[in-house]
């Protein structure tokens, strides 16, 4: 179930090389190429992935709970 979408950027004289490189980086980011690359750099055991996921969820919960309390002056 591999995603075989190719990222292509045509470099022409009108847009220039620098702009084309920036466009390529944006496209790679939007297609998730960078995220997938970082994910595959090292293997993580499923148990460690689960612990990290639960820790991130707890951090999000604390952050959203803290935002609600900040505005009240009671």
Buried (B, 14 or more C-beta within 10 A) or exposed (E): EEEEEEEEBEEEEEEEEEEBEEBBBEEBEEBEBEEEEEEEEEEEEEEEEEEEEEEEEEEEEEEEEEEEEEEEEE
